[in-house]
Amino acid sequence: MKVRARNLTAQESRVVEILYDDWRDLLRCSTIDQAMERAGVSFSQQSRLRIAEFLRRDPAAVKLMRWDLAAYVLTNEEKLFARLILRTAPSLGLIPNPDDLSPPSADWSSAGVPRWLETLEWMGFLRQSLGGYELAPDHTRFLYGIGFHFHEVDLPDRSERFNTNCATDFFIMTHRPTREHALAQIKAGRFPDTAGEGMSQKMIDAIRANYHRGNSTLAQSADYTSERAILNDACAWTHEPIRIAMDGGKITQVKPDGAWYLRGGG
């Protein structure tokens, strides 16, 4: 799909094209920075926000995005940072000195903090106050749907990264029995319970449409069961990174030791 917009450069238009192609896959919710990397475009804050503004207003993007715009604009580091702010901000909403927020286990450079704050303010999650930042009055709207959580798939041989909706999607892509079970459920017309907490209406509608069409949409979704794929995740209650590596459909690495994958969350 060719994107033509006078306010985007040719490179930025290519990034948008990659996003649109990805979002047609029910299992993908790739972010702007991930698409930039795949397009061979150096990350630029100005370019990222210009693309974000285009996506906010483009009817094609609005139709394809199944989650809030923040899920696609924020980097995974920024999502972790936003989650940390929520844990540390006092009841009045004023956040501490951002340079003091980084937990010891997180590999964050304080040099990135100003950009993260700028983006979170641009999104409307934060606002400036008393020479610092505070949570916006309606900041809780960012917690609906996928919120500030992410599940990143890394394909080393392809030099490709993208986010998926949940950890289960990763195993549908990389573990043949899980994939075949999902396809069998669709073929049998057994529609999963999607009305639980964390599901956006647009995601529910997309899943229902997939089931009404039979198993063709999921069957055409990317299949990485014969190659190496890595899931980069983060626990909902800490900033402890979680890494699961699959190779040829078999788990070859789990970090940290004892990490559990729980279907339905965790």
C-alpha positions as CSV (number, residue, x, y, z in Angstrom):
1,M,0.0,0.0,0.0
2,K,1.6,3.3,-1.1
3,V,1.3,6.2,1.3
4,R,1.3,9.7,-0.2
5,A,1.2,12.6,2.3
6,R,2.6,16.0,1.7
7,N,3.7,16.4,5.3
8,L,5.8,13.2,5.3
9,T,9.1,12.6,3.7
10,A,9.6,9.6,1.3
11,Q,11.3,7.7,4.1
12,E,8.6,8.4,6.6
13,S,6.0,7.3,4.0
14,R,7.9,4.0,3.7
15,V,7.7,3.6,7.5
16,V,4.0,4.1,7.4
17,E,3.7,1.5,4.6
18,I,5.5,-1.1,6.7
19,L,3.2,-0.4,9.7
20,Y,0.1,-0.8,7.5
21,D,1.4,-4.1,6.1
22,D,2.2,-5.3,9.6
23,W,-1.2,-4.3,11.1
24,R,-3.1,-6.3,8.5
25,D,-1.7,-9.3,10.4
26,L,-3.9,-10.0,13.4
27,L,-0.9,-11.0,15.5
28,R,1.1,-7.8,14.9
29,C,1.0,-4.4,16.5
30,S,4.4,-3.0,15.5
31,T,5.6,0.4,16.7
32,I,6.9,3.3,14.7
33,D,10.5,2.9,15.9
34,Q,10.4,-0.8,15.0
35,A,9.2,0.1,11.5
36,M,11.9,2.8,11.2
37,E,14.5,0.2,12.0
38,R,13.2,-2.2,9.3
39,A,13.1,0.6,6.8
40,G,16.7,1.5,7.5
41,V,15.7,4.9,8.8
42,S,17.7,6.4,11.7
43,F,15.4,7.1,14.6
44,S,14.4,10.8,14.9
45,Q,12.1,12.2,17.5
46,Q,10.8,14.8,15.1
47,S,10.2,12.2,12.4
48,R,8.5,9.8,14.9
49,L,6.1,12.5,16.1
50,R,5.3,13.6,12.6
51,I,4.4,10.1,11.7
52,A,2.4,9.7,14.8
53,E,0.4,12.9,14.0
54,F,-0.2,11.5,10.5
55,L,-1.5,8.2,12.0
56,R,-3.8,10.0,14.4
57,R,-5.6,11.7,11.5
58,D,-5.4,9.1,8.7
59,P,-8.6,7.1,8.3
60,A,-6.7,4.0,7.0
61,A,-4.5,4.0,10.1
62,V,-7.5,4.5,12.4
63,K,-9.2,1.5,10.8
64,L,-6.1,-0.7,11.1
65,M,-5.0,0.2,14.7
66,R,-6.7,-2.1,17.1
67,W,-5.3,-0.4,20.2
68,D,-4.8,3.1,21.4
69,L,-2.4,5.2,19.4
70,A,0.1,5.1,22.3
71,A,0.7,1.4,21.7
72,Y,2.2,2.2,18.3
73,V,3.9,5.6,19.1
74,L,5.7,4.8,22.3
75,T,8.9,2.7,22.3
76,N,9.0,-0.3,24.6
77,E,11.4,1.6,26.9
78,E,9.0,4.5,27.1
79,K,6.2,2.1,28.1
80,L,8.4,0.7,30.9
81,F,9.2,4.3,31.9
82,A,5.5,5.2,32.0
83,R,4.8,2.1,34.2
84,L,7.5,3.1,36.6
85,I,6.1,6.7,36.8
86,L,2.7,5.2,37.8
87,R,4.3,3.2,40.6
88,T,6.3,6.2,42.0
89,A,4.1,9.2,41.5
90,P,2.4,10.3,44.8
91,S,-1.3,10.8,45.1
92,L,-1.1,14.4,43.8
93,G,0.4,13.1,40.6
94,L,3.7,15.0,40.7
95,I,6.5,12.6,39.5
96,P,9.9,12.5,41.2
97,N,13.1,13.6,39.6
98,P,13.1,11.4,36.4
99,D,16.9,10.8,36.8
100,D,16.1,9.0,40.1
101,L,13.4,6.8,38.6
102,S,15.6,4.2,36.8
103,P,15.6,0.9,38.8
104,P,19.1,-0.7,39.2
105,S,18.1,-3.7,37.0
106,A,17.1,-1.6,34.0
107,D,19.7,-0.7,31.4
108,W,18.5,2.9,30.9
109,S,20.6,5.9,30.1
110,S,19.4,9.1,31.7
111,A,20.2,10.8,28.3
112,G,17.0,9.3,27.0
113,V,14.8,10.5,29.8
114,P,14.0,14.0,28.3
115,R,12.9,12.5,25.1
116,W,10.7,10.0,26.9
117,L,9.1,12.8,28.9
118,E,8.5,14.8,25.8
119,T,6.8,11.9,24.1
120,L,4.6,11.1,27.1
121,E,3.6,14.7,27.3
122,W,2.8,14.8,23.6
123,M,0.6,11.7,24.0
124,G,-1.2,13.4,26.9
125,F,-0.1,11.1,29.6
126,L,1.9,13.8,31.4
127,R,1.7,17.6,31.6
128,Q,4.2,20.2,32.8
129,S,3.7,21.6,36.3
130,L,5.9,23.5,38.8
131,G,9.0,23.2,36.7
132,G,8.5,19.4,36.4
133,Y,5.8,17.0,35.3
134,E,2.6,15.5,36.7
135,L,0.2,12.9,35.6
136,A,-2.5,14.4,33.3
137,P,-6.0,14.3,34.9
138,D,-7.2,11.7,32.4
139,H,-4.0,9.6,32.4
140,T,-5.9,6.4,33.4
141,R,-7.3,6.2,29.8
142,F,-3.8,4.9,28.8
143,L,-4.3,1.9,31.0
144,Y,-7.2,0.5,28.9
145,G,-6.6,-2.3,26.4
146,I,-2.9,-3.2,26.0
147,G,-1.9,-0.2,28.0
148,F,1.8,0.2,28.6
149,H,2.5,-3.5,28.2
150,F,4.4,-5.0,25.3
151,H,5.5,-8.4,23.9
152,E,8.3,-7.9,21.4
153,V,9.3,-10.6,18.9
154,D,12.9,-10.5,17.7
155,L,13.8,-12.5,14.6
156,P,17.7,-12.4,14.5
157,D,18.1,-14.0,11.1
158,R,15.8,-11.4,9.5
159,S,17.0,-8.5,11.6
160,E,13.4,-7.8,12.4
161,R,11.5,-6.8,15.5
162,F,7.8,-6.2,16.1
163,N,5.4,-6.2,18.9
164,T,2.5,-8.7,19.2
165,N,-0.7,-8.4,21.2
166,C,0.1,-11.0,23.9
167,A,2.6,-13.7,24.7
168,T,0.2,-16.3,23.4
169,D,0.6,-14.8,19.9
170,F,4.3,-15.4,20.0
171,F,3.8,-19.1,20.6
172,I,1.2,-19.3,17.8
173,M,3.9,-18.0,15.5
174,T,6.8,-20.2,16.8
175,H,5.3,-23.4,18.3
176,R,3.5,-25.6,15.7
177,P,1.2,-27.5,18.2
178,T,0.0,-24.2,19.5
179,R,-0.5,-22.8,16.0
180,E,-2.4,-25.9,14.9
181,H,-4.6,-25.8,18.0
182,A,-5.5,-22.2,17.2
183,L,-6.3,-23.0,13.6
184,A,-8.4,-26.0,14.7
185,Q,-10.4,-23.9,17.0
186,I,-11.2,-21.4,14.2
187,K,-12.1,-24.2,11.8
188,A,-14.4,-25.7,14.3
189,G,-16.1,-22.3,14.9
190,R,-15.2,-22.2,18.5
191,F,-14.9,-18.5,19.2
192,P,-12.7,-17.7,22.2
193,D,-13.8,-15.6,25.1
194,T,-12.6,-12.1,24.2
195,A,-14.7,-10.0,26.5
196,G,-12.3,-10.0,29.4
197,E,-10.3,-7.1,30.8
198,G,-7.6,-5.8,28.5
199,M,-9.4,-6.3,25.2
200,S,-10.3,-3.3,23.1
201,Q,-13.5,-3.4,21.1
202,K,-11.6,-3.0,17.9
203,M,-9.4,-6.1,18.8
204,I,-12.6,-8.1,19.6
205,D,-14.1,-7.0,16.3
206,A,-10.9,-8.1,14.4
207,I,-10.9,-11.5,16.1
208,R,-14.6,-12.0,15.4
209,A,-14.1,-11.1,11.7
210,N,-11.2,-13.5,11.5
211,Y,-13.4,-16.3,12.8
212,H,-16.2,-15.5,10.5
213,R,-13.9,-15.8,7.5
214,G,-12.7,-19.3,8.7
215,N,-9.1,-20.0,9.3
216,S,-7.6,-18.2,6.3
217,T,-6.4,-15.0,8.0
218,L,-4.5,-16.8,10.8
219,A,-3.2,-19.5,8.4
220,Q,-1.7,-16.7,6.4
221,S,-0.1,-15.1,9.4
222,A,3.6,-15.3,9.7
223,D,5.0,-18.8,10.6
224,Y,8.3,-18.9,12.4
225,T,8.1,-22.5,13.7
226,S,11.2,-23.5,11.7
227,E,13.5,-20.6,12.7
228,R,14.9,-18.8,15.7
229,A,12.7,-16.3,17.4
230,I,13.0,-14.5,20.7
231,L,10.3,-13.1,23.0
232,N,11.3,-10.0,24.9
233,D,8.9,-9.2,27.6
234,A,8.7,-7.5,31.0
235,C,6.8,-8.6,34.1
236,A,3.7,-6.5,34.9
237,W,4.7,-6.1,38.5
238,T,8.5,-5.4,38.1
239,H,10.9,-4.2,35.4
240,E,12.6,-7.6,35.4
241,P,13.2,-8.4,31.7
242,I,11.9,-11.8,30.5
243,R,13.5,-13.5,27.5
244,I,12.3,-16.7,25.9
245,A,14.1,-18.1,22.8
246,M,12.5,-20.6,20.4
247,D,14.5,-22.5,17.8
248,G,12.7,-24.8,15.3
249,G,9.7,-24.8,17.6
250,K,11.6,-25.7,20.8
251,I,12.4,-23.6,23.8
252,T,16.1,-23.1,24.0
253,Q,16.4,-20.3,26.6
254,V,14.3,-18.9,29.4
255,K,15.5,-15.9,31.4
256,P,15.3,-15.4,34.3
257,D,15.4,-18.9,35.5
258,G,12.0,-20.0,36.8
259,A,10.1,-17.5,34.7
260,W,6.6,-18.9,34.0
261,Y,4.5,-18.3,31.0
262,L,0.8,-18.3,31.9
263,R,-1.8,-18.4,29.2
264,G,-4.2,-15.5,29.8
265,G,-1.6,-13.3,31.5
266,G,1.7,-13.2,33.2
